Amino acid sequence: MSIKLSIVIPCYNESEVFPETSRRLLALLDHLQTQALITEDSSLYFVDDGSEDNTWQLIQKLAENSSHVHGIKLSRNRGHQNALLAGLFCAEGDVLVSIDADLQDDISVIENMLIKHREGVDIVYGVRSARDTDTAFKRGTAETYYRLLELMGVDIVYNHADYRLLSRRALTALGDFNEVNLFLRGIIPLLGFRSATVEYERHERFAGESKYPLRKMLALAADGITSFSVTPLRLITALGFSVCLFSVVMALWIVLGKLLTDSIVPGWASSVVPIYFLGGVQLLSIGVLGEYVAKIYLETKRRPRYIIERII
């Protein structure tokens, strides 16, 4: 039995790639309809995340010419995760697939996602089979980050970003998560429904520039750790204990050095080294604590995650 599919595509300054993205996705809908996998009223939902170029005008024009295209315009830029969430909650359909607009994710595996959903799976993750298109720096830092999250107890799918399929009941369950600090890659596995993965090869960006520079990637990485793990706080406790133990050992070393060899420079070891060491530890600890306090501050204000200006 065919299902109604909605594909949600967050867009931020994507005017260069939008014509090709929309063409390929509309062709994909036609293909899936011919395979009797989806209904004729399946749609694309483009979410304009406060773009500064003419992305919204392109979405409007396409929506006027195709009944399969809808547009959601946010009142201002709210970031990729919030734009994605806005699209998911506004879109209709039995099944929703989220994908970026840059055409780096292989859209052909959506067919495999739908087949797995027919088998009773509520969440299907798109997982990269390799990172050959990444630079050595990006590949190394990404793999290290995923391993770091796993070590800290975060339930996350390795090499998965935000390319996934969600059933309607999985999306309904997602609506119960009200935190402002969004990290959907960590939230979705918490839903607990039956899940599966499909592998694909990631392509080069078709046009335009990446909307995730190093600064935003680091911010997303910090959100992923501090939103789902208290391990950094526990590490501070362990670090404090280690510093105390080190201080005791150093005090014994100074006393023994003075009594046995008389080779210790008066005042140096007992003042300069502890000052630098403890100062660095304190600043690091305050920074980690501050990150968690900032998260609490943002959550307690309960401000809206996004404001929708227009839906077409």
C-alpha positions in Angstrom: 0.0 0.0 0.0 1.4 3.4 -1.0 2.1 6.0 1.7 2.1 9.8 1.7 5.7 11.0 1.7 7.0 14.5 2.6 10.6 15.4 2.1 11.8 18.3 4.3 14.7 20.4 3.0 16.1 23.3 5.1 17.5 26.1 3.0 19.8 29.0 3.8 21.2 31.0 0.9 20.7 28.1 -1.5 19.8 30.0 -4.7 22.7 28.5 -6.6 21.8 24.9 -5.9 18.0 25.2 -5.6 17.0 24.7 -9.2 18.9 21.5 -9.5 17.9 20.2 -6.1 14.2 20.8 -6.8 14.5 19.2 -10.2 16.1 16.0 -8.9 13.7 15.7 -6.0 10.6 16.2 -8.1 11.9 13.6 -10.5 12.4 11.3 -7.5 8.8 11.7 -6.4 7.7 10.7 -10.0 9.9 7.7 -9.8 8.6 6.6 -6.4 5.0 7.0 -7.6 5.6 4.8 -10.6 7.0 2.2 -8.2 3.8 2.4 -6.2 5.8 3.3 -3.0 4.1 6.7 -2.4 0.9 8.4 -3.2 0.3 11.1 -5.8 -0.1 13.9 -3.1 3.4 13.4 -1.7 5.3 16.7 -1.4 8.5 18.6 -1.0 8.7 21.1 1.9 11.4 23.7 1.5 12.2 25.7 4.7 13.7 29.1 4.2 15.9 29.8 7.2 16.1 33.5 6.9 18.0 33.5 3.6 19.7 36.7 2.5 19.6 35.8 -1.2 16.5 35.1 -3.4 16.0 31.5 -2.1 12.5 32.3 -0.9 11.5 33.9 -4.2 12.6 30.7 -6.0 10.6 28.5 -3.6 7.5 30.7 -4.2 7.8 30.5 -7.9 8.2 26.7 -7.9 5.3 26.3 -5.5 3.1 28.3 -7.9 4.0 25.9 -10.7 3.8 22.6 -8.9 1.3 21.3 -6.4 4.0 19.0 -5.0 6.0 21.9 -3.6 5.4 23.8 -0.4 7.4 26.5 1.3 7.9 27.5 4.9 9.5 30.9 5.6 11.0 31.5 9.1 10.9 35.1 10.3 14.7 35.1 10.7 17.7 32.8 10.6 17.3 30.2 13.5 19.9 27.7 12.4 19.8 24.4 10.6 18.4 22.3 13.5 15.5 24.7 14.2 14.7 25.0 10.5 14.6 21.3 10.1 12.4 20.9 13.1 10.0 23.6 11.8 9.7 21.7 8.5 9.1 18.3 10.2 6.3 19.7 12.4 4.6 21.6 9.6 4.8 18.9 6.9 1.9 16.5 6.3 2.3 12.8 5.4 2.6 9.4 6.8 6.4 9.4 6.5 8.9 12.3 6.5 12.4 12.3 5.1 14.8 15.1 6.0 17.7 16.0 3.7 20.0 19.0 3.1 19.7 21.1 0.0 23.3 20.8 -1.2 22.8 17.4 -3.0 25.7 15.8 -1.2 23.4 13.1 0.2 22.4 10.4 -2.3 18.6 10.9 -2.8 18.2 7.5 -4.5 18.5 5.7 -1.2 15.1 7.2 -0.1 13.6 4.3 -2.0 15.5 1.9 0.2 14.3 3.8 3.3 10.7 3.5 2.2 11.1 -0.3 1.7 12.5 -0.7 5.2 9.6 1.4 6.5 7.2 -1.0 4.8 9.0 -3.8 6.8 7.9 -2.1 10.1 10.8 0.3 10.7 9.9 3.7 12.2 13.3 5.4 11.8 15.8 4.8 9.0 19.2 6.5 9.3 21.2 7.5 6.2 24.8 6.6 7.0 27.8 7.5 5.0 29.8 4.5 3.8 33.0 6.5 3.5 34.4 10.0 3.9 36.5 10.1 0.7 35.1 13.5 -0.3 36.2 15.1 3.0 39.6 16.7 3.7 41.9 14.8 5.9 41.3 17.3 8.7 37.5 17.1 8.5 37.5 13.3 8.2 39.8 13.0 11.3 37.9 15.4 13.5 34.5 14.0 12.5 35.5 10.4 13.3 37.2 11.5 16.6 34.1 13.4 17.6 31.8 10.4 17.0 34.1 8.2 19.1 34.2 10.9 21.8 30.4 11.0 22.0 30.3 7.2 22.3 32.9 7.3 25.2 30.7 9.9 27.0 27.7 7.7 26.8 25.8 9.5 24.1 23.6 7.2 22.0 24.5 8.3 18.4 24.6 6.6 15.0 28.1 6.6 13.6 28.6 8.7 10.4 25.0 9.9 10.4 24.1 13.5 10.1 20.4 14.6 9.5 19.5 12.4 6.5 16.8 10.2 7.9 13.3 8.8 7.6 10.7 9.2 10.4 7.3 7.7 10.6 4.4 9.8 11.8 4.4 8.2 15.2 8.1 8.7 15.6 7.6 12.4 14.8 4.7 12.7 17.3 7.1 11.3 20.0 9.7 13.8 18.9 7.2 16.6 19.7 7.5 15.7 23.4 11.1 16.9 23.5 10.9 20.5 24.2 14.5 21.6 24.8 15.8 24.7 23.2 19.3 23.4 22.6 18.6 21.1 19.7 20.9 18.3 18.7 18.6 16.0 16.7 21.3 13.4 16.0 21.3 12.7 19.7 17.5 13.1 20.3 16.2 10.8 17.6 17.9 7.6 19.0 16.3 8.3 22.3 12.8 7.8 20.8 13.4 4.0 21.0 11.3 2.9 18.0 12.6 0.2 15.7 15.3 1.6 13.5 17.5 0.6 10.6 20.3 2.1 8.5 21.0 2.5 4.8 24.5 3.3 3.5 25.3 5.7 0.7 28.2 7.6 -0.8 28.3 11.3 -0.1 29.0 13.5 -3.2 30.7 16.8 -3.6 28.5 19.9 -3.1 26.7 20.6 -6.4 27.0 24.4 -6.2 27.4 27.2 -3.7 29.4 27.2 -0.4 29.0 25.1 2.7 26.7 26.6 5.3 28.6 24.8 8.1 32.0 26.5 8.5 34.4 25.4 11.3 32.9 27.8 13.8 29.4 26.3 13.4 30.7 22.8 13.4 32.5 23.4 16.7 29.3 24.9 18.2 27.2 21.9 17.1 29.8 19.6 18.5 29.7 21.3 21.9 25.9 21.2 21.9 26.1 17.4 21.2 28.3 16.8 24.2 26.8 19.2 26.8 23.2 18.4 25.8 23.5 14.7 26.3 26.3 13.9 28.7 27.4 14.9 32.2 30.7 13.2 31.7 32.6 16.5 31.4 31.4 17.5 34.9 32.5 14.2 36.3 35.9 14.6 34.6 36.3 17.9 36.5 35.8 16.0 39.8 38.4 13.4 38.7 40.7 16.2 37.6 40.3 17.9 41.0 41.2 14.7 42.8 44.2 14.2 40.5 45.4 17.8 41.2 45.2 17.2 44.9 47.1 13.9 44.6 49.7 15.6 42.4 50.1 18.4 45.0 50.7 15.9 47.8 53.3 14.1 45.7 55.0 17.4 44.7 55.1 18.5 48.4 56.8 15.2 49.3 59.3 15.6 46.5 60.2 19.1 47.7 60.7 18.0 51.3 62.8 15.0 50.3 64.8 17.1 47.8 65.6 19.7 50.5 66.5 17.1 53.2 68.5 14.7 51.0 70.1 16.8 48.2 69.7 20.4 49.1 69.4 21.0 45.3 65.9 22.7 45.2 65.9 26.3 44.3 64.2 28.1 47.2 60.6 29.2 46.5 60.5 28.1 42.8 58.9 24.7 42.9 56.6 25.5 45.7 55.1 28.6 44.1 55.5 29.0 40.4 54.5 25.5 39.2 51.4 25.2 41.4 50.2 28.6 40.4 50.4 27.9 36.7 49.0 24.4 37.0 46.1 25.2 39.3 45.3 28.3 37.4 44.9 26.4 34.2 42.8 23.7 35.8 40.5 26.3 37.4 40.0 28.2 34.2 39.2 25.0 32.3 36.7 23.9 35.0 35.0 27.2 35.1 34.6 27.1 31.3 33.0 23.7 31.3 30.7 24.6 34.2 29.8 27.8 32.4 28.8 25.9 29.3 26.3 23.9 31.3 25.0 27.0 33.1 24.4 28.6 29.8 22.4 25.6 28.6 20.3 25.9 31.8 19.8 29.6 31.2 18.5 29.1 27.7 16.2 26.3 28.7 14.6 28.2 31.6 13.6 31.1 29.4 11.5 28.8 27.2 11.7 31.1 24.2 10.2 29.7 20.9 12.7 27.7 18.9 11.5 29.4 15.6 8.8 31.7 14.4 7.1 31.0 11.0 6.4 34.0 8.9 4.6 32.3 6.0 3.6 28.9 4.7 2.7 28.2 1.1 
